[in-house]
């Protein structure tokens, strides 16, 4: 009887050991990937290779990420012993800055690692704003941005003509001319200049009912992508009218 029981327990132990040995096992050569430093807005792609190094069929039930910025797509959900597949990961860095650490979780029937974790790390730098230098990019250049009328007797109207040129490769449009006071008036020779064309602005300053040193500005509002607002500064010293 004792011998029969011993044989029974021995067979049960062997059967249990054999059953435990028939189990899937998820493994990978590397469970992390560092994408280094990238500019904000770039999309990083990487494939993690996983393998079923166990002795039974590996079934992947779900693949989940730690944030919506990361997308994953497994090539296969069921792996035979010794079979491999790729988990494709895509990380969108839009609206993110600084050090990043994101995770991918693989859920399977591996009895040891039912939730297997992969990590994605790196640093996101601020996006560089690039101004297009291609066609349709006008550029205004004034021959001077300041003018001093010096000493002017009160009541007189003085004027100055300032030239400008379109040095860009697109049509220059002057949409508005703004003066800092009603005492200044401006007249453009043209509001639209083709590349290489020149024009001028005539500015009048009325000194009536004013006295002393004054500073006034005239602003040209244009479609120049680098410097859309060009400011001309006027100086004058208004002296009392002679009796």
C-alpha positions in Angstrom: 0.0 0.0 0.0 2.8 2.4 0.9 4.5 1.6 -2.4 1.3 2.4 -4.3 0.9 5.7 -2.6 4.5 6.6 -3.2 4.1 5.8 -6.9 0.9 7.9 -7.0 2.5 10.9 -5.4 5.5 10.6 -7.7 3.4 10.5 -10.8 1.3 13.4 -9.5 4.5 15.4 -8.9 5.8 14.6 -12.4 2.5 15.4 -14.0 2.4 18.7 -12.2 6.0 19.6 -13.0 5.4 18.7 -16.7 2.3 20.9 -16.7 4.1 23.8 -15.2 7.0 23.4 -17.7 4.4 23.8 -20.6 4.0 27.5 -20.2 4.5 30.6 -22.4 7.1 33.1 -21.6 7.4 36.6 -23.1 10.9 38.0 -23.5 12.7 40.7 -25.5 16.3 41.7 -26.3 15.6 45.2 -25.0 12.6 46.4 -23.1 13.6 50.1 -23.4 14.4 52.6 -26.1 15.9 56.1 -25.8 15.1 58.3 -28.7 17.6 61.0 -27.5 16.8 64.7 -28.1 14.3 65.7 -30.7 12.5 68.9 -31.6 8.9 69.4 -30.4 6.5 68.2 -33.0 8.6 65.3 -34.3 7.1 61.8 -34.4 9.4 59.0 -33.1 8.9 55.4 -34.3 10.4 52.2 -32.9 9.8 48.5 -33.1 10.3 46.2 -30.0 10.9 42.6 -31.0 9.3 40.2 -28.5 9.7 36.4 -28.4 7.8 33.5 -26.9 10.7 31.7 -25.3 8.4 29.3 -23.4 7.0 25.9 -24.3 3.3 26.8 -24.8 1.4 29.1 -27.0 1.6 32.8 -26.0 -1.6 34.7 -26.3 -1.4 38.6 -26.2 -4.8 39.8 -25.0 -4.1 43.6 -25.0 -1.4 46.2 -25.6 -1.9 49.5 -23.7 0.1 52.8 -23.5 0.6 55.2 -20.6 -0.6 58.2 -22.6 -2.5 59.2 -25.7 0.6 60.5 -27.3 1.9 57.0 -27.9 0.3 54.5 -30.4 1.1 50.8 -30.6 0.4 48.1 -33.1 1.4 44.4 -32.5 2.0 42.4 -35.7 0.7 39.2 -34.2 -1.4 38.4 -31.1 -0.6 34.7 -30.9 3.0 33.2 -30.8 4.0 29.6 -30.9 7.0 28.6 -28.8 10.2 30.1 -30.3 8.1 32.5 -32.5 8.8 36.3 -32.7 6.9 39.4 -33.5 7.2 43.2 -33.4 5.4 45.7 -31.3 5.5 49.0 -33.4 5.5 52.1 -31.2 4.8 55.7 -32.4 5.3 58.7 -30.1 4.0 62.1 -31.1 6.0 64.9 -29.3 3.5 67.7 -30.3 2.9 70.2 -27.4 5.5 68.4 -25.1 8.8 69.7 -23.8 11.7 68.4 -21.6 12.4 64.8 -20.4 9.9 62.2 -21.4 9.2 58.6 -20.1 6.3 56.7 -21.6 5.3 53.0 -21.2 3.8 50.3 -23.2 2.1 47.4 -21.4 1.7 44.0 -23.0 -1.0 41.7 -21.4 -0.7 38.0 -22.1 -1.1 34.5 -20.6 2.5 34.4 -19.4 2.1 33.1 -15.9 5.2 35.0 -14.7 4.8 38.3 -16.6 1.1 38.7 -17.2 1.8 42.5 -17.6 5.1 43.0 -19.5 6.3 46.7 -19.6 8.3 48.4 -22.3 9.6 52.0 -21.9 10.3 54.9 -24.2 12.5 57.8 -23.0 14.1 60.9 -24.4 14.2 64.7 -24.3 12.1 67.2 -26.3 13.6 70.5 -27.2 11.6 73.6 -28.2 10.6 73.9 -31.8 12.7 76.3 -34.0 10.5 78.8 -35.8 11.7 79.0 -39.4 10.8 82.0 -41.6 10.4 80.9 -45.2 12.9 82.5 -47.5 11.1 81.3 -50.6 9.0 83.2 -53.1 6.4 85.7 -52.0 8.5 87.0 -49.2 8.7 90.8 -49.5 11.2 92.9 -47.6 11.0 96.7 -47.1 14.2 98.8 -46.7 14.0 102.5 -45.8 16.8 104.9 -46.7 16.5 106.3 -43.2 14.3 105.8 -40.2 14.8 109.2 -38.5 14.7 112.9 -39.5 15.4 116.0 -37.5 13.7 119.2 -38.6 15.8 121.1 -36.1 14.6 124.6 -35.2 11.2 125.5 -36.8 9.2 128.6 -36.2 5.7 127.9 -34.7 3.0 127.9 -37.3 5.1 126.6 -40.2 4.5 123.3 -42.0 7.7 121.4 -42.8 8.0 118.2 -44.8 10.5 115.4 -45.6 10.6 112.7 -48.3 11.9 109.3 -47.3 12.6 106.6 -49.9 12.1 102.9 -49.5 12.7 99.8 -51.6 11.4 96.3 -51.9 14.4 94.1 -51.5 12.5 90.8 -51.2 11.2 88.4 -53.8 7.5 88.9 -53.4 5.2 91.9 -53.9 5.4 94.4 -51.1 2.0 95.7 -49.9 1.7 98.7 -47.6 -1.7 98.3 -46.0 -1.7 101.3 -43.6 0.2 104.4 -42.5 -0.2 105.4 -38.9 0.8 108.7 -37.3 1.3 109.4 -33.6 -0.6 112.7 -33.8 -2.9 114.7 -36.0 -0.1 117.2 -36.7 1.6 114.8 -39.1 0.3 113.7 -42.5 1.8 111.2 -44.9 1.4 110.5 -48.6 2.7 107.4 -50.3 4.0 107.3 -53.9 2.7 103.7 -54.1 1.1 101.1 -51.8 2.4 98.2 -53.9 5.9 97.5 -55.0 7.2 94.6 -57.1 10.6 93.0 -56.1 13.3 95.6 -56.8 11.0 98.5 -57.1 11.4 101.7 -55.1 9.0 104.4 -53.8 8.8 107.1 -51.2 6.7 108.6 -48.5 6.2 112.3 -48.1 5.6 113.4 -44.5 4.3 116.8 -43.4 4.5 118.2 -39.9 2.3 121.1 -38.8 3.9 123.1 -35.9 0.8 125.4 -35.3 0.0 125.9 -31.6 3.0 123.9 -30.5 6.2 124.8 -28.7 9.4 123.2 -27.6 11.1 119.9 -28.5 8.7 117.3 -30.0 9.1 113.7 -31.1 6.5 112.1 -33.4 6.4 108.8 -35.3 5.0 107.6 -38.5 4.5 103.8 -38.9 4.2 101.9 -42.2 2.3 98.6 -41.9 3.4 96.1 -44.5 3.4 92.4 -45.4 7.1 92.1 -44.7 7.3 88.8 -42.8 10.3 89.8 -40.7 9.6 93.4 -40.0 6.0 94.2 -40.8 6.0 97.6 -39.0 8.5 100.2 -40.1 8.7 103.2 -37.8 10.0 106.6 -38.9 10.8 109.0 -36.0 10.6 112.8 -36.4 12.3 115.4 -34.2 11.6 119.1 -34.1 12.3 122.1 -31.9 9.5 124.6 -32.2 10.4 128.1 -31.4 8.1 131.1 -30.8 6.9 133.0 -33.8 8.5 136.4 -34.3 6.2 139.3 -33.7 
